[in-house]
């Protein structure tokens, strides 16, 4: 666990210890600020902190060269102050990245749309044609075998047939 002041000159010359895959250099000024140097030559800045007696977390700040070392130090100081105040920056970052899948979004939209659509047939018909990937075996694709001469299923309301034909043009 080598310690050094992680400034621009040190980060430029830092090398991985021989025989190891990576070496972590801890900063002497900011607690938990780490420069990870890999044997492949890559370097990454991290902030490591403890959440309780047995849980250690880390958040990646930036790869070496993406930002200046001064900006990385300022970001590390900001993240460290959040940790001291009781926040969890890694959990906040994971929460921002958590994106629901398309099905959850579609279900949420359908629940909302049912409150203002005139008929259920319009809601289900318009959603079925836009949400299915090309070649999917959904109700819309099965109904194409019973098409009218114009190319659209007879069961569709005329409004939907016109809207879909305008969209494909």
DSSP file (Angstrom, degrees, kcal/mol; ACC not computed):
  #  RESIDUE AA STRUCTURE BP1 BP2  ACC     N-H-->O    O-->H-N    N-H-->O    O-->H-N    TCO  KAPPA ALPHA  PHI   PSI    X-CA   Y-CA   Z-CA
    1    1 A X              0   0    0      0, 0.0    24,-0.1     0, 0.0     2,-0.1   0.000 360.0 360.0 360.0  75.6    0.0    0.0    0.0
    2    2 A X  E     -a   25   0A   0     22,-0.5    24,-2.6     1,-0.0     2,-0.4  -0.405 360.0-154.3 -68.3 142.3    2.3    2.7   -1.2
    3    3 A X  E     +a   26   0A   0     22,-0.2     2,-0.3    -2,-0.1    24,-0.2  -0.939  25.4 144.8-119.4 142.0    1.4    6.3   -0.2
    4    4 A X  E     -a   27   0A   0     22,-2.5     2,-0.7    -2,-0.4    24,-0.7  -0.975  56.3 -88.8-162.5 162.2    2.3    9.5   -2.1
    5    5 A X        -     0   0    0     -2,-0.3     2,-1.9    22,-0.2     5,-0.2  -0.727  43.7-136.7 -78.6 117.3    0.9   12.9   -2.9
    6    6 A X        +     0   0    0     -2,-0.7     2,-0.2     4,-0.1    -1,-0.1  -0.547  47.1 146.7 -81.6  84.4   -1.0   12.3   -6.1
    7    7 A X     >  -     0   0    0     -2,-1.9     4,-2.5     1,-0.0     5,-0.2  -0.557  64.3 -91.0-108.7 179.8    0.1   15.3   -8.1
    8    8 A X  H  > S+     0   0    0      1,-0.2     4,-1.7     2,-0.2     5,-0.1   0.879 123.4  49.7 -61.9 -41.1    0.6   15.6  -11.9
    9    9 A X  H  > S+     0   0    0      2,-0.2     4,-1.4     1,-0.2    -1,-0.2   0.919 113.4  45.3 -66.7 -43.2    4.3   14.8  -11.8
   10   10 A X  H  > S+     0   0    0     -5,-0.2     4,-1.3     1,-0.2     3,-0.2   0.929 112.1  51.0 -66.5 -44.0    3.8   11.6   -9.7
   11   11 A X  H  < S+     0   0    0     -4,-2.5    -1,-0.2     1,-0.2    -2,-0.2   0.830 108.2  53.7 -64.2 -31.7    0.8   10.4  -11.7
   12   12 A X  H  < S+     0   0    0     -4,-1.7    -1,-0.2    -5,-0.2    -2,-0.2   0.872 117.8  34.6 -68.7 -37.0    2.8   10.8  -14.9
   13   13 A X  H  < S+     0   0    0     -4,-1.4    -2,-0.2    -3,-0.2    -1,-0.2   0.466  85.8 124.6 -99.6  -2.1    5.7    8.7  -13.7
   14   14 A X     <  -     0   0    0     -4,-1.3     2,-0.3    -5,-0.1    -3,-0.0  -0.352  39.5-170.6 -64.5 135.4    3.9    6.1  -11.6
   15   15 A X        -     0   0    0     22,-0.1     2,-0.2    -2,-0.1    22,-0.1  -0.901  27.2-105.2-126.0 154.0    4.6    2.5  -12.5
   16   16 A X        -     0   0    0     -2,-0.3    22,-0.1    22,-0.3     3,-0.1  -0.562  46.4-103.5 -74.2 140.8    3.1   -0.8  -11.6
   17   17 A X    >   -     0   0    0     -2,-0.2     3,-1.7    20,-0.2    -1,-0.1  -0.401  46.9 -94.7 -64.7 141.8    5.4   -2.8   -9.2
   18   18 A X  T 3  S+     0   0    0      1,-0.2    -1,-0.1    -2,-0.1     3,-0.1  -0.309 108.5  19.9 -61.4 137.1    7.2   -5.6  -11.0
   19   19 A X  T 3  S+     0   0    0      1,-0.3     2,-0.3    -3,-0.1    -1,-0.2   0.424 104.8 100.9  86.1  -0.9    5.4   -9.0  -10.8
   20   20 A X    <   -     0   0    0     -3,-1.7    -1,-0.3     1,-0.1     3,-0.1  -0.837  67.2-141.1-115.7 155.0    2.0   -7.5  -10.0
   21   21 A X  S    S+     0   0    0     -2,-0.3    18,-2.7     1,-0.3    19,-0.3   0.812  86.6   2.4 -80.5 -32.2   -1.0   -6.9  -12.2
   22   22 A X  E     - B   0  38A   0     16,-0.3     2,-0.4    17,-0.1    -1,-0.3  -0.994  58.5-153.6-152.9 155.4   -1.9   -3.6  -10.5
   23   23 A X  E     - B   0  37A   0     14,-2.7    14,-3.0    -2,-0.3     2,-0.5  -0.999  12.8-146.8-131.5 133.9   -0.6   -1.3   -7.8
   24   24 A X  E     - B   0  36A   0     -2,-0.4     2,-0.6    12,-0.2   -22,-0.5  -0.894   8.2-162.4-103.9 124.0   -2.7    1.1   -5.8
   25   25 A X  E     -aB   2  35A   0     10,-2.8    10,-2.6    -2,-0.5     2,-0.3  -0.931  11.4-151.2-106.3 119.2   -1.1    4.4   -4.7
   26   26 A X  E     -aB   3  34A   0    -24,-2.6   -22,-2.5    -2,-0.6     8,-0.2  -0.699  16.8-118.4 -92.7 140.8   -3.0    6.2   -1.9
   27   27 A X  E     -a    4   0A   0      6,-2.6     5,-0.3    -2,-0.3   -22,-0.2  -0.489   8.7-148.3 -76.6 144.9   -3.0    9.9   -1.5
   28   28 A X  S    S+     0   0    0    -24,-0.7   -23,-0.1    -2,-0.2    -1,-0.1   0.628  94.5  41.5 -86.1 -14.5   -1.5   11.4    1.6
   29   29 A X  S    S+     0   0    0      1,-0.2     2,-0.6   -25,-0.2    -1,-0.1   0.892 111.4  46.6 -99.4 -52.5   -3.8   14.4    1.6
   30   30 A X  S >  S-     0   0    0      3,-0.1     3,-1.6     1,-0.0    -3,-0.3  -0.839  86.5-125.5 -99.1 118.3   -7.3   13.1    0.7
   31   31 A X  T 3  S+     0   0    0     -2,-0.6     3,-0.1     1,-0.3    -3,-0.1  -0.428  91.8  10.1 -65.2 126.8   -8.4   10.0    2.5
   32   32 A X  T 3  S+     0   0    0      1,-0.3    16,-2.7    -5,-0.3     2,-0.5   0.355  86.6 136.3  88.7  -5.3   -9.4    7.2    0.2
   33   33 A X  E <   - C   0  47A   0     -3,-1.6    -6,-2.6    14,-0.2     2,-0.4  -0.665  34.1-177.4 -78.8 123.1   -8.2    8.9   -3.0
   34   34 A X  E     -BC  26  46A   0     12,-2.9    12,-2.7    -2,-0.5     2,-0.6  -0.948  29.1-154.1-130.9 141.0   -6.4    6.2   -5.0
   35   35 A X  E     -BC  25  45A   0    -10,-2.6   -10,-2.8    -2,-0.4     2,-0.6  -0.974  18.7-157.0-108.9 116.7   -4.5    6.0   -8.3
   36   36 A X  E     -BC  24  44A   0      8,-3.3     8,-2.1    -2,-0.6     2,-0.5  -0.853   8.0-168.4 -96.3 119.7   -4.7    2.4   -9.7
   37   37 A X  E     -BC  23  43A   0    -14,-3.0   -14,-2.7    -2,-0.6     2,-0.2  -0.943   6.6-157.1-111.3 123.4   -1.8    1.7  -12.0
   38   38 A X  E >   -B   22   0A   0      4,-2.9     3,-1.7    -2,-0.5   -22,-0.3  -0.630  27.5-118.6 -99.6 158.1   -2.1   -1.5  -14.1
   39   39 A X  T 3  S+     0   0    0    -18,-2.7   -17,-0.1     1,-0.3    -1,-0.1   0.742 113.3  64.7 -66.4 -22.0    0.8   -3.5  -15.6
   40   40 A X  T 3  S-     0   0    0    -19,-0.3    -1,-0.3     2,-0.1   -18,-0.1   0.622 122.8-104.3 -74.6 -11.8   -0.8   -2.8  -19.1
   41   41 A X  S <  S+     0   0    0     -3,-1.7    -2,-0.1     1,-0.4     2,-0.1   0.274  77.0 135.0 107.4 -10.1   -0.1    0.9  -18.5
   42   42 A X        -     0   0    0     -5,-0.1    -4,-2.9    21,-0.0     2,-0.4  -0.421  34.9-163.7 -73.9 148.1   -3.6    2.0  -17.7
   43   43 A X  E     -C   37   0A   0     -6,-0.2    21,-2.7    21,-0.2     2,-0.4  -0.997   7.6-178.7-134.9 138.0   -4.2    4.3  -14.8
   44   44 A X  E     -CD  36  63A   0     -8,-2.1    -8,-3.3    -2,-0.4     2,-0.4  -0.998  20.9-135.9-139.6 139.7   -7.5    5.1  -13.1
   45   45 A X  E     +CD  35  62A   0     17,-3.1    16,-2.6    -2,-0.4    17,-1.0  -0.813  30.1 175.5 -95.1 134.4   -8.5    7.4  -10.2
   46   46 A X  E     -CD  34  60A   0    -12,-2.7   -12,-2.9    -2,-0.4     2,-0.5  -0.907  27.6-143.5-131.4 158.1  -10.8    6.0   -7.5
   47   47 A X  E     -CD  33  59A   0     12,-2.0    12,-2.1    -2,-0.3     2,-0.4  -0.988  22.4-168.7-120.5 120.2  -12.3    7.1   -4.3
   48   48 A X  E     + D   0  58A   0    -16,-2.7     2,-0.3    -2,-0.5    10,-0.2  -0.886  13.5 162.2-109.9 139.6  -12.6    4.3   -1.7
   49   49 A X  E     - D   0  57A   0      8,-2.7     8,-3.2    -2,-0.4     2,-0.4  -0.970  34.1-110.5-151.9 162.0  -14.5    4.6    1.5
   50   50 A X  E     - D   0  56A   0     -2,-0.3     2,-0.5     6,-0.2     6,-0.2  -0.802  14.6-168.7-101.8 137.9  -16.1    2.5    4.2
   51   51 A X  S    S-     0   0    0      4,-3.5     3,-0.2    -2,-0.4     4,-0.2  -0.796  73.2 -27.9-119.9  84.5  -19.9    2.1    4.7
   52   52 A X  S    S-     0   0    0     -2,-0.5     3,-0.2     1,-0.2    -1,-0.2  -0.384  97.4 -57.8  95.7 179.7  -20.0    0.4    8.1
   53   53 A X  S    S+     0   0    0      1,-0.2    -1,-0.2    -2,-0.1     3,-0.0   0.775 132.6  24.3 -72.7 -26.0  -17.4   -1.9    9.7
   54   54 A X  S    S+     0   0    0     -3,-0.2     2,-0.6     1,-0.1    -1,-0.2   0.360 101.9  87.5-121.6   5.7  -17.3   -4.6    6.9
   55   55 A X        -     0   0    0     -3,-0.2    -4,-3.5    -4,-0.2     2,-0.5  -0.920  47.8-178.0-116.7 115.9  -18.4   -2.8    3.8
   56   56 A X  E     -D   50   0A   0     -2,-0.6     2,-0.3    -6,-0.2    -6,-0.2  -0.930   7.6-171.4-110.2 134.2  -15.9   -1.0    1.6
   57   57 A X  E     -D   49   0A   0     -8,-3.2    -8,-2.7    -2,-0.5     2,-0.3  -0.851   5.6-163.1-121.9 158.6  -17.1    0.8   -1.6
   58   58 A X  E     -D   48   0A   0     -2,-0.3     2,-0.4   -10,-0.2   -10,-0.2  -0.995   3.7-162.2-140.7 145.8  -15.3    2.5   -4.4
   59   59 A X  E     -D   47   0A   0    -12,-2.1   -12,-2.0    -2,-0.3     2,-0.3  -0.997  22.6-127.1-130.3 130.6  -16.4    4.9   -7.0
   60   60 A X  E     -D   46   0A   0     -2,-0.4   -14,-0.2   -14,-0.2     3,-0.1  -0.578  23.2-178.0 -76.3 131.8  -14.4    5.5  -10.2
   61   61 A X  E     -     0   0A   0    -16,-2.6     2,-0.3     1,-0.3    -1,-0.2   0.894  56.3 -46.6 -93.9 -56.9  -13.6    9.2  -10.8
   62   62 A X  E     -D   45   0A   0    -17,-1.0   -17,-3.1     5,-0.0    -1,-0.3  -0.972  50.8 -97.8-170.1 159.4  -11.8    9.2  -14.2
   63   63 A X  E >>  -D   44   0A   0     -2,-0.3     3,-1.9   -19,-0.2     4,-0.7  -0.603  57.1 -90.1 -80.7 150.3   -9.2    7.5  -16.2
   64   64 A X  B 34 S+e   67   0B   0    -21,-2.7   -21,-0.2     1,-0.3    -1,-0.1  -0.424 115.7  25.2 -62.6 129.8   -5.8    9.2  -16.2
   65   65 A X  T 34 S+     0   0    0      2,-0.8    -1,-0.3    -2,-0.2     3,-0.1   0.090  97.8  90.0 102.3 -22.0   -5.7   11.6  -19.1
   66   66 A X  T <4 S+     0   0    0     -3,-1.9     2,-0.3     1,-0.1    -2,-0.1   0.893 102.4  11.8 -71.9 -38.4   -9.4   12.2  -19.3
   67   67 A X  B  < S-e   64   0B   0     -4,-0.7    -2,-0.8     2,-0.0    -1,-0.1  -0.893  92.6 -93.6-130.5 161.2   -9.3   15.1  -16.9
   68   68 A X     >  -     0   0    0     -2,-0.3     4,-2.1     1,-0.1     5,-0.2  -0.413  37.4-115.4 -70.8 156.2   -6.4   17.1  -15.4
   69   69 A X  H  > S+     0   0    0      1,-0.2     4,-2.3     2,-0.2     5,-0.2   0.850 115.8  56.7 -63.5 -34.1   -5.1   15.8  -12.1
   70   70 A X  H  > S+     0   0    0      2,-0.2     4,-2.1     1,-0.2    -1,-0.2   0.913 107.8  46.8 -63.9 -42.2   -6.2   19.1  -10.4
   71   71 A X  H  > S+     0   0    0      2,-0.2     4,-2.3     1,-0.2    -2,-0.2   0.882 111.5  51.7 -66.9 -37.2   -9.8   18.5  -11.6
   72   72 A X  H  X S+     0   0    0     -4,-2.1     4,-2.5     2,-0.2    -2,-0.2   0.902 108.9  50.8 -65.2 -40.4   -9.7   14.9  -10.4
   73   73 A X  H  X S+     0   0    0     -4,-2.3     4,-2.4     2,-0.2    -2,-0.2   0.907 109.8  50.0 -63.3 -41.6   -8.5   16.0   -7.0
   74   74 A X  H  X S+     0   0    0     -4,-2.1     4,-2.2     2,-0.2    -2,-0.2   0.914 111.8  47.9 -63.4 -41.7  -11.3   18.5   -6.7
   75   75 A X  H  X S+     0   0    0     -4,-2.3     4,-2.7     2,-0.2    -2,-0.2   0.896 111.1  51.1 -65.4 -39.9  -13.8   15.9   -7.7
   76   76 A X  H  X S+     0   0    0     -4,-2.5     4,-2.5     1,-0.2    -2,-0.2   0.900 110.1  49.6 -63.4 -40.3  -12.3   13.5   -5.1
   77   77 A X  H  X S+     0   0    0     -4,-2.4     4,-2.0     2,-0.2    -2,-0.2   0.896 111.3  49.4 -65.6 -39.5  -12.5   16.1   -2.4
   78   78 A X  H  X S+     0   0    0     -4,-2.2     4,-1.7     2,-0.2    -2,-0.2   0.933 113.1  46.0 -64.5 -45.9  -16.2   16.8   -3.3
   79   79 A X  H  X S+     0   0    0     -4,-2.7     4,-1.9     1,-0.2    10,-0.2   0.885 111.1  53.2 -64.7 -37.9  -17.0   13.1   -3.2
   80   80 A X  H  X S+     0   0    0     -4,-2.5     4,-2.3     1,-0.2    -1,-0.2   0.891 106.2  53.0 -64.7 -38.3  -15.2   12.7    0.1
   81   81 A X  H  X S+     0   0    0     -4,-2.0     4,-1.7     1,-0.2    -1,-0.2   0.869 107.0  52.6 -65.9 -34.4  -17.2   15.5    1.6
   82   82 A X  H  <>S+     0   0    0     -4,-1.7     5,-2.4     2,-0.2     4,-0.4   0.904 108.9  50.0 -64.1 -40.5  -20.4   13.7    0.6
   83   83 A X  H ><5S+     0   0    0     -4,-1.9     3,-1.3     1,-0.2    -2,-0.2   0.914 109.3  51.0 -63.5 -42.9  -19.2   10.6    2.3
   84   84 A X  H 3<5S+     0   0    0     -4,-2.3    -1,-0.2     1,-0.3    -2,-0.2   0.855 106.9  54.7 -63.8 -34.6  -18.4   12.5    5.5
   85   85 A X  T 3<5S-     0   0    0     -4,-1.7    -1,-0.3    -5,-0.2    -2,-0.2   0.523 126.2-100.9 -78.1  -4.6  -21.9   14.0    5.4
   86   86 A X  T < 5S+     0   0    0     -3,-1.3    -3,-0.2    -4,-0.4    -2,-0.1   0.441  79.1 128.9 104.0   0.4  -23.4   10.5    5.3
   87   87 A X      < -     0   0    0     -5,-2.4     2,-0.5    -6,-0.2    -1,-0.3  -0.374  53.2-135.5 -82.5 167.4  -24.3   10.2    1.6
   88   88 A X     >  -     0   0    0      1,-0.1     4,-2.2    -2,-0.1     3,-0.2  -0.866  16.0-173.9-124.2  95.5  -23.3    7.2   -0.5
   89   89 A X  H  > S+     0   0    0     -2,-0.5     4,-2.3     1,-0.2     5,-0.2   0.842  84.9  54.2 -61.9 -33.8  -22.0    8.5   -3.9
   90   90 A X  H  > S+     0   0    0      2,-0.2     4,-2.2     1,-0.2    -1,-0.2   0.907 110.3  46.5 -67.1 -39.8  -21.7    5.0   -5.4
   91   91 A X  H  > S+     0   0    0     -3,-0.2     4,-2.3     2,-0.2    -2,-0.2   0.882 111.3  52.2 -68.3 -38.0  -25.3    4.2   -4.5
   92   92 A X  H  X S+     0   0    0     -4,-2.2     4,-1.9     2,-0.2    -2,-0.2   0.914 110.7  47.7 -62.6 -42.3  -26.4    7.6   -6.0
   93   93 A X  H  X S+     0   0    0     -4,-2.3     4,-1.8     1,-0.2    -2,-0.2   0.901 112.0  49.3 -65.7 -41.4  -24.6    6.8   -9.2
   94   94 A X  H  X S+     0   0    0     -4,-2.2     4,-1.2     1,-0.2    -1,-0.2   0.871 109.3  52.9 -66.0 -36.4  -26.1    3.3   -9.4
   95   95 A X  H  < S+     0   0    0     -4,-2.3    -1,-0.2     1,-0.2    -2,-0.2   0.881 108.4  49.9 -66.4 -38.4  -29.6    4.8   -8.8
   96   96 A X  H  < S+     0   0    0     -4,-1.9    -1,-0.2     1,-0.2    -2,-0.2   0.868 112.4  47.7 -67.1 -35.6  -29.1    7.3  -11.7
   97   97 A X  H  < S+     0   0    0     -4,-1.8     2,-0.6    -5,-0.1    -1,-0.2   0.690  84.7 105.2 -79.1 -18.0  -28.0    4.5  -14.0
   98   98 A X     <  +     0   0    0     -4,-1.2     2,-0.5    -5,-0.1    -4,-0.0  -0.507  49.3 176.2 -69.3 113.1  -30.9    2.2  -13.1
   99   99 A X        -     0   0    0     -2,-0.6    -2,-0.0     0, 0.0    -3,-0.0  -0.973  27.7-122.9-121.3 130.3  -33.2    2.3  -16.0
  100  100 A X        -     0   0    0     -2,-0.5     2,-0.0     1,-0.1     0, 0.0  -0.282  34.3-102.0 -67.0 157.4  -36.3    0.2  -16.2
  101  101 A X     >  -     0   0    0      1,-0.1     4,-1.7     4,-0.0     3,-0.2  -0.222  34.2-101.3 -75.4 172.1  -36.8   -2.1  -19.1
  102  102 A X  H  > S+     0   0    0      1,-0.2     4,-2.8     2,-0.2     5,-0.2   0.853 119.0  58.7 -65.3 -36.0  -39.0   -1.3  -22.0
  103  103 A X  H  > S+     0   0    0      1,-0.2     4,-2.7     2,-0.2    -1,-0.2   0.912 105.5  49.4 -61.7 -42.8  -41.8   -3.5  -20.8
  104  104 A X  H  > S+     0   0    0      1,-0.2     4,-2.1     2,-0.2    -1,-0.2   0.909 112.8  47.5 -63.0 -41.6  -42.1   -1.6  -17.5
  105  105 A X  H  X S+     0   0    0     -4,-1.7     4,-2.2     2,-0.2    -2,-0.2   0.909 112.3  49.4 -65.4 -41.8  -42.2    1.7  -19.4
  106  106 A X  H  X S+     0   0    0     -4,-2.8     4,-2.7     2,-0.2    -2,-0.2   0.911 110.6  49.9 -64.9 -42.6  -44.8    0.4  -21.8
  107  107 A X  H  X S+     0   0    0     -4,-2.7     4,-2.3     1,-0.2    -1,-0.2   0.901 110.3  50.8 -62.2 -40.5  -47.0   -0.9  -19.0
  108  108 A X  H  X S+     0   0    0     -4,-2.1     4,-1.8    -5,-0.2    -1,-0.2   0.908 111.4  48.1 -63.3 -41.4  -46.8    2.4  -17.2
  109  109 A X  H  X S+     0   0    0     -4,-2.2     4,-3.2     2,-0.2    -2,-0.2   0.912 110.1  51.7 -65.6 -42.2  -47.8    4.2  -20.4
  110  110 A X  H  X S+     0   0    0     -4,-2.7     4,-2.1     2,-0.2    -2,-0.2   0.905 107.9  51.7 -63.1 -40.9  -50.7    1.8  -21.0
  111  111 A X  H  < S+     0   0    0     -4,-2.3     4,-0.4     1,-0.2    -1,-0.2   0.909 114.9  43.2 -60.5 -41.1  -52.0    2.4  -17.5
  112  112 A X  H >< S+     0   0    0     -4,-1.8     3,-1.2     1,-0.2     4,-0.3   0.911 112.7  51.9 -69.5 -42.7  -51.9    6.1  -18.1
  113  113 A X  H >X S+     0   0    0     -4,-3.2     4,-1.9     1,-0.3     3,-1.5   0.803  96.3  68.2 -68.2 -29.4  -53.4    5.9  -21.6
  114  114 A X  T 3< S+     0   0    0     -4,-2.1    -1,-0.3     1,-0.3    -2,-0.2   0.734  92.0  63.3 -62.5 -20.3  -56.4    3.9  -20.4
  115  115 A X  T <4 S+     0   0    0     -3,-1.2    -1,-0.3    -4,-0.4    -2,-0.2   0.727 117.9  21.4 -78.0 -20.1  -57.6    6.9  -18.5
  116  116 A X  T <4 S+     0   0    0     -3,-1.5    -2,-0.2    -4,-0.3    -1,-0.2   0.520  92.3 107.3-126.9  -6.4  -58.1    9.0  -21.6
  117  117 A X     <  -     0   0    0     -4,-1.9     3,-0.1     1,-0.1     0, 0.0  -0.476  61.9-138.8 -73.7 146.7  -58.4    6.7  -24.7
  118  118 A X  S    S+     0   0    0      1,-0.2     2,-0.3    -2,-0.1    -1,-0.1   0.941  80.8  14.2 -72.3 -48.3  -61.9    6.4  -26.2
  119  119 A X     >  -     0   0    0      1,-0.1     4,-1.6     0, 0.0    -1,-0.2  -0.941  64.3-131.2-131.1 153.3  -61.9    2.7  -26.8
  120  120 A X  H  > S+     0   0    0     -2,-0.3     4,-2.9     1,-0.2     5,-0.3   0.821 107.0  62.3 -67.8 -31.0  -59.8   -0.2  -25.7
  121  121 A X  H  > S+     0   0    0      1,-0.2     4,-2.4     2,-0.2     5,-0.2   0.896 103.9  47.8 -63.8 -40.3  -59.5   -1.4  -29.4
  122  122 A X  H  > S+     0   0    0      2,-0.2     4,-2.5     3,-0.2     5,-0.3   0.929 113.6  48.0 -65.9 -44.5  -57.7    1.8  -30.4
  123  123 A X  H  X S+     0   0    0     -4,-1.6     4,-1.9     1,-0.2     5,-0.2   0.953 117.0  40.4 -61.8 -51.4  -55.3    1.6  -27.4
  124  124 A X  H  X S+     0   0    0     -4,-2.9     4,-2.1     1,-0.2    -1,-0.2   0.883 117.1  49.6 -67.9 -38.3  -54.4   -2.0  -28.0
  125  125 A X  H  X S+     0   0    0     -4,-2.4     4,-1.5    -5,-0.3    -2,-0.2   0.921 112.7  44.6 -68.2 -44.3  -54.3   -1.7  -31.8
  126  126 A X  H  X S+     0   0    0     -4,-2.5     4,-1.0    -5,-0.2    -1,-0.2   0.859 116.7  46.2 -71.4 -33.2  -52.1    1.4  -31.9
  127  127 A X  H  X S+     0   0    0     -4,-1.9     4,-1.9    -5,-0.3     5,-0.2   0.886 107.8  56.9 -74.7 -37.2  -49.7    0.0  -29.2
  128  128 A X  H  X S+     0   0    0     -4,-2.1     4,-0.9     1,-0.2    -2,-0.2   0.866 107.3  47.9 -64.0 -35.7  -49.4   -3.4  -30.8
  129  129 A X  H  < S+     0   0    0     -4,-1.5    -1,-0.2     1,-0.2    -2,-0.2   0.828 116.6  40.7 -77.8 -27.6  -48.2   -2.1  -34.1
  130  130 A X  H  < S+     0   0    0     -4,-1.0    -2,-0.2    -5,-0.1    -1,-0.2   0.719 114.1  49.7 -92.1 -20.3  -45.5    0.2  -32.7
  131  131 A X  H  < S+     0   0    0     -4,-1.9     2,-0.4    -5,-0.1    -2,-0.1   0.655  89.5  88.3 -95.3 -14.8  -44.1   -1.9  -30.0
  132  132 A X  S  < S-     0   0    0     -4,-0.9     3,-0.1    -5,-0.2     2,-0.0  -0.671  76.4-124.5 -88.3 134.8  -43.5   -5.2  -31.9
  133  133 A X    >   -     0   0    0     -2,-0.4     3,-2.1     1,-0.1     2,-0.1  -0.340  43.0 -81.5 -70.3 159.4  -40.2   -5.7  -33.6
  134  134 A X  T 3  S+     0   0    0      1,-0.3    -1,-0.1     3,-0.1     3,-0.1  -0.387 119.2  20.5 -62.4 132.0  -40.2   -6.5  -37.3
  135  135 A X  T 3  S+     0   0    0      1,-0.3    -1,-0.3    -2,-0.1     2,-0.1   0.459  89.4 143.7  88.9   1.4  -40.9  -10.2  -37.8
  136  136 A X    <   -     0   0    0     -3,-2.1     2,-1.2     1,-0.1    -1,-0.3  -0.401  55.7-125.4 -74.3 153.2  -42.4  -10.7  -34.4
  137  137 A X        +     0   0    0     -3,-0.1     2,-0.2     4,-0.1    -1,-0.1  -0.574  59.5 136.5 -97.6  69.2  -45.3  -13.2  -34.0
  138  138 A X  S  > S-     0   0    0     -2,-1.2     4,-2.0   -10,-0.1     5,-0.2  -0.444  72.4 -89.2-104.8-178.0  -47.8  -10.8  -32.4
  139  139 A X  H  > S+     0   0    0      1,-0.2     4,-2.0     2,-0.2     5,-0.1   0.852 125.3  54.9 -61.6 -35.6  -51.5  -10.3  -33.0
  140  140 A X  H  > S+     0   0    0      1,-0.2     4,-0.7     2,-0.2    -1,-0.2   0.908 108.3  48.2 -65.8 -41.0  -50.8   -7.7  -35.6
  141  141 A X  H >4 S+     0   0    0      1,-0.2     3,-0.6     2,-0.2     4,-0.3   0.880 111.5  49.9 -69.1 -36.3  -48.6  -10.0  -37.6
  142  142 A X  H >< S+     0   0    0     -4,-2.0     3,-1.4     1,-0.2     4,-0.3   0.872 106.2  56.5 -67.7 -35.3  -51.1  -12.8  -37.5
  143  143 A X  H >< S+     0   0    0     -4,-2.0     3,-1.3     1,-0.3    -1,-0.2   0.672  88.8  76.3 -72.3 -14.5  -53.9  -10.5  -38.6
  144  144 A X  G X< S+     0   0    0     -4,-0.7     3,-0.7    -3,-0.6    -1,-0.3   0.718  83.7  65.7 -68.6 -18.4  -51.8   -9.7  -41.8
  145  145 A X  G <  S+     0   0    0     -3,-1.4    -1,-0.3    -4,-0.3     2,-0.2   0.742 101.5  50.1 -73.1 -20.1  -52.9  -13.0  -43.2
  146  146 A X  G <  S+     0   0    0     -3,-1.3     8,-1.0    -4,-0.3    -1,-0.3  -0.412  87.1 155.4-109.2  54.2  -56.5  -11.7  -43.2
  147  147 A X  B <   -F  153   0C   0     -3,-0.7     6,-0.2    -2,-0.2     2,-0.1  -0.459  41.5-125.0 -86.3 153.3  -55.7   -8.5  -45.0
  148  148 A X    >   -     0   0    0      4,-2.3     3,-2.2    -2,-0.2    -1,-0.1  -0.396  41.4 -93.7 -80.7 169.3  -58.0   -6.4  -47.1
  149  149 A X  T 3  S+     0   0    0      1,-0.3    -1,-0.1     2,-0.1    -2,-0.1   0.768 125.4  63.3 -57.4 -25.0  -57.0   -5.5  -50.7
  150  150 A X  T 3  S-     0   0    0      2,-0.2    -1,-0.3     1,-0.1     3,-0.1   0.623 119.0-109.3 -77.8  -9.6  -55.5   -2.3  -49.4
  151  151 A X  S <  S+     0   0    0     -3,-2.2     2,-0.3     1,-0.3    -2,-0.1   0.398  85.1 103.5 101.8  -3.2  -53.0   -4.2  -47.3
  152  152 A X  S    S-     0   0    0      1,-0.0    -4,-2.3     4,-0.0    -1,-0.3  -0.863  80.9 -94.3-113.9 148.6  -54.4   -3.5  -43.8
  153  153 A X  B >   -F  147   0C   0     -2,-0.3     3,-1.3    -6,-0.2    -6,-0.2  -0.296  27.3-133.6 -59.0 140.1  -56.4   -5.9  -41.6
  154  154 A X  T 3  S+     0   0    0     -8,-1.0    -1,-0.1     1,-0.3    -7,-0.1   0.785 101.9  66.1 -66.5 -26.4  -60.2   -5.5  -42.0
  155  155 A X  T 3  S+     0   0    0    -12,-0.1    -1,-0.3     2,-0.1     2,-0.2   0.662  82.3  95.9 -72.1 -13.7  -60.6   -5.5  -38.3
  156  156 A X  S <  S-     0   0    0     -3,-1.3   -34,-0.0     1,-0.1    -4,-0.0  -0.522  84.7-109.5 -78.0 142.1  -58.7   -2.2  -37.9
  157  157 A X     >  -     0   0    0     -2,-0.2     4,-1.9     1,-0.1     3,-0.4  -0.368  28.4-115.9 -63.5 150.7  -60.6    1.0  -37.7
  158  158 A X  H  > S+     0   0    0      1,-0.2     4,-2.3     2,-0.2     5,-0.2   0.835 113.2  60.6 -59.4 -33.9  -60.2    3.2  -40.8
  159  159 A X  H  > S+     0   0    0      1,-0.2     4,-2.4     2,-0.2    -1,-0.2   0.917 106.2  45.8 -62.1 -43.6  -58.5    5.9  -38.7
  160  160 A X  H  > S+     0   0    0     -3,-0.4     4,-2.7     2,-0.2     5,-0.2   0.901 110.2  53.2 -68.0 -39.8  -55.7    3.6  -37.7
  161  161 A X  H  X S+     0   0    0     -4,-1.9     4,-1.9     1,-0.2    -1,-0.2   0.910 112.2  45.4 -61.3 -40.7  -55.3    2.2  -41.2
  162  162 A X  H  X S+     0   0    0     -4,-2.3     4,-2.0     2,-0.2    -2,-0.2   0.916 112.5  50.6 -68.2 -42.3  -54.9    5.8  -42.5
  163  163 A X  H  X S+     0   0    0     -4,-2.4     4,-1.8     1,-0.2    -2,-0.2   0.919 112.1  46.9 -62.9 -43.7  -52.5    6.8  -39.8
  164  164 A X  H  X S+     0   0    0     -4,-2.7     4,-1.7     1,-0.2    -1,-0.2   0.875 110.7  51.9 -67.0 -37.3  -50.3    3.8  -40.4
  165  165 A X  H  X S+     0   0    0     -4,-1.9     4,-0.5    -5,-0.2    -1,-0.2   0.863 110.0  49.3 -69.1 -33.4  -50.2    4.3  -44.1
  166  166 A X  H >< S+     0   0    0     -4,-2.0     3,-0.6     1,-0.2    -1,-0.2   0.866 109.2  53.2 -69.9 -36.4  -49.2    8.0  -43.7
  167  167 A X  H 3< S+     0   0    0     -4,-1.8    -2,-0.2     1,-0.2    -1,-0.2   0.852 105.5  52.8 -68.4 -34.9  -46.4    7.0  -41.3
  168  168 A X  H 3<        0   0    0     -4,-1.7    -1,-0.2     1,-0.2    -2,-0.2   0.636 360.0 360.0 -77.4 -12.5  -44.8    4.5  -43.7
  169  169 A X    <<        0   0    0     -3,-0.6    -1,-0.2    -4,-0.5    -2,-0.2   0.467 360.0 360.0 -81.1 360.0  -44.6    7.1  -46.5
